[in-house]
Amino acid sequence: MNLSLEQRITRVEDRQAIQLLTATYCFSIDDRDLDTVGALFTDDGHFGSHDGAMSARGREAIVEQFRSRFSLLGTSNHVAHNQLIHLDSETRAHGLVSSHAEVWRMERTMLCALRYTDQYEKVGDEWRFAERLLSFMYYVPIEEYASAMGRLDRNRAGPTPMAADWPEGRPTWTEYRPAYLNKA
């Protein structure tokens, strides 16, 4: 792939713009800045969760979904970590973002390890989320964190504990896990 210097610079700028999009999302969620949250998505964007508990299409629906979610939460602190960005074309990209969050929910502090599977679209000169799918490695009360890592029911955001979305569901983990269990 022989790209011109201009094309290479554009790719670097596009990656930086997508990273800025992700950072802006974290700050906007924590600040409850719903106008900004809505503006981060394409007009027909989708935000959902792996377990199906959340699914909204279109900016207004996404904002209303977050408004409803925020009614259950107190303060929060979302931090994005590693981000894989694959530029598919000049206007389309996809990626994976690892994150952590501290949240006040159900009258207690909870810790979350999250992943976002993203589809990005460039609208004019701005990159936006075309789709954002949330999944959890854990969502646990802080006092249960130490014991939760050894269990499958690490999603305790609701009244009934549920299985975590990953890593157990990943094909490579499935291949690895039998060997791991044999060593236990």
N, C-alpha and C positions, 0 to 999 in steps of 0.2 A: 504494500500500500504506500504509494508515493504521494504524499500530501505536500502542498505548497506551504511556505512559512505562514502565509495568511490563514490557510485552512487549519494549520496546527494551532495557531494563536486562538482562533475562533473556538476550537475544541477545548482549549484550556479555559477560556472565558466561560464557555457553556458549563463545564464542570464546576467552576467556582460559583456560577449563578445558581446551579442546582444545590450546592452545599449551602449557600445563603438562604435558599428557599427552605431547606430543612431546619436551619438554625432559627429562622424567623418563625416557623411553625412552633418550635419548642417555646420560645419566648411568648408568642401570642397565646398559646394554650394556657401557660401559667399566669399570664396577665389578664386572662378572660377577655381578650380583645377580639370579639367575634367578627367585627368588620374586617380586620386583617386576616383572620382565619378564612373567612369566605373568599377573600381576594386571592388567596394562595391556590385555589382550585380553578380548573376550567369551568365554564358555564355548565357543562354536563358531567362534571367530575363525580367520582364515587369515593366514599369513605366507608369502609366496613371492617369487621373483625373476623378472624379465622373461624371463630365459633358461631358466627351468624348473629350474635347479640346486637351488633351494630351494622346497619346498612342504609346508606342514604345516597341518593343521586341528585346532583344539581346543587348549586351553591346555597340556595335558601334552605333546602332540606338538610344539607350538611351542617349549616349554622344552627338550625333548630335541633338537630341531633346533639350537637355539642351543648346547646343551652340546656337540654334535658339532662345530659350527663353531668354537667356542672352543678345541677341542683342536688346531686348526690355527693358531691365532693367539696371538701374545704380547699385549703391551699395545696399546691402541687409544685414540684420542681422536676421538669423533664430535661434530660441531658442526652443529646445525640453523641454517639461515639464513632465507630467505624462506618464508612459509607462506601459501598460499591456503586459505581456509576458506569453504565454501558450506553454509549451514544449510538443509537440505532440509525439515525438520519440527522439531517440538519434541524429537524423539529420534533423528533421523538427520541426518548431515552427510557431506560428502565434501571432500577437499582434496588439495593437492599441496605437498610440502615439499622444498626444496633443501637439500643437506647436503654436508659434506666430512668425510673421515676420514683419519687417519694411523694406519696399522696395522703391526705387525710380523708378517710372513708369509713363509714359505719362507726364513727366516734373513736377511731384509732389510726395510728400511723401505719401505713402499709408501704412495702417496697415492691417494685416491679422491674422485671427485665423484659424488654419488649423488642420486637423486630417489626419493621415496616417494609413490606414489599410494595415498591412504588412503580408507577408508570408516570412519566413526565411528558409534558407537551409544551413546545414553545409557541406562545401566542403573541404575535407581534415580536417585540424584543424581550419579552418576559417568559421565563420558565415557570410552569405551574404544575400542580399535581393533577393528572388525569385520573389516577386511581391511587388510593392508599389503603393497604390492607394490613391491619394490626394483628399481631400474634404475641403470645406470652410464653416465656420460659417459666416465670413464676409471678404471682401477684399475691403476696402474703403479708399478714400482720408482722410487724417488726419482731415481736417476741417469738414468732414461729419460724423465722428465717433459718436459723441454724438447723432445725430438724426437717424443714420442708425440702431441702435439696435432695434428700434421699428418698423422696416419695414421688409418685406420679401425679397425685392430686394437688399440684402446686398452684392452681388458679383458684384462689379463695376470695375473689372480689365480691362474690355474692353469698347468699346464705348457705348454699350447698357447694362444697369443694368439687372442682372439676379437674380433669386431666389437663396437664400443660399442653400447649400446642407444639412445642419443640424442646429438646432435640429428638425426642422419641419418635416423632412422625417422619423424620428425615431419612431417606433411603440409606445414606452412609451410616447413620446411627444404628439403624436396624441391622446392618451387616456387622457393625462393631460390637453391639450390645451382647450377643451370646458369648463372645470371647471375654468380655468384661465380667459378665456374671459368673463365668467359670472360674475366674480368679478370686472371686469374693469369698 
